[in-house]
Amino acid sequence: MAQTPIHNTESMKRANEVSIYKLMAVGILVSVLGVYLRFAGDSMTLSIVSWAILFVGAFIACKGVFKILAA
């Protein structure tokens, strides 16, 4: 007879926090802004700024993912 898994563990509660998914959504939106700016113009300054914005957004999104994984 197989035991049913416990769904009320601490890791499950942490993974279902709304704040983590809001953090990931903000990171994704910032990354999309960086991608948009990357293709919006053809100046070197705008290109560098857009890459920086893209990496900041990706870092924010990854931070949310690692909070879910509790790493």
C-alpha positions in Angstrom: 0.0 0.0 0.0 1.6 3.3 -1.1 1.5 6.3 1.2 0.0 9.5 -0.1 2.5 12.4 -0.2 2.2 15.2 2.4 1.3 18.5 0.6 1.6 20.8 3.6 5.3 20.7 4.0 7.3 23.8 4.6 8.9 23.7 1.1 5.4 23.5 -0.5 4.2 26.5 1.5 7.3 28.5 0.5 6.9 27.5 -3.2 3.3 28.7 -3.2 4.0 32.2 -1.9 2.5 34.9 -4.1 5.5 37.2 -3.5 7.9 34.9 -5.3 5.7 34.8 -8.4 5.4 38.6 -8.3 9.2 38.8 -8.2 9.5 36.5 -11.2 6.9 38.5 -13.1 8.8 41.8 -12.4 12.0 40.1 -13.6 10.4 38.9 -16.8 8.9 42.3 -17.5 12.2 44.0 -17.0 13.9 41.5 -19.3 11.3 42.1 -22.0 12.0 45.8 -21.7 15.7 45.2 -22.2 15.0 43.1 -25.3 12.7 45.7 -26.7 15.3 48.4 -26.2 17.9 46.2 -27.7 16.1 46.3 -31.0 14.7 49.8 -30.7 17.7 51.8 -31.9 21.1 51.4 -33.3 23.3 53.5 -31.0 26.1 51.9 -28.9 24.9 53.6 -25.7 21.3 52.3 -26.1 22.7 48.8 -26.8 24.8 48.7 -23.7 22.0 50.0 -21.5 19.6 47.5 -23.0 21.9 44.6 -22.3 22.4 45.8 -18.7 18.6 46.0 -18.2 18.2 42.5 -19.8 20.7 41.0 -17.4 19.2 42.7 -14.3 15.8 41.4 -15.3 17.2 37.9 -15.8 18.9 38.1 -12.4 15.7 39.1 -10.7 13.8 36.3 -12.4 16.4 33.7 -11.5 16.4 35.0 -7.9 12.7 34.1 -7.8 13.3 30.6 -9.2 16.0 29.9 -6.7 13.7 31.0 -3.9 11.2 28.4 -5.0 13.9 25.8 -5.2 15.2 27.0 -1.7 18.7 27.0 -3.0 
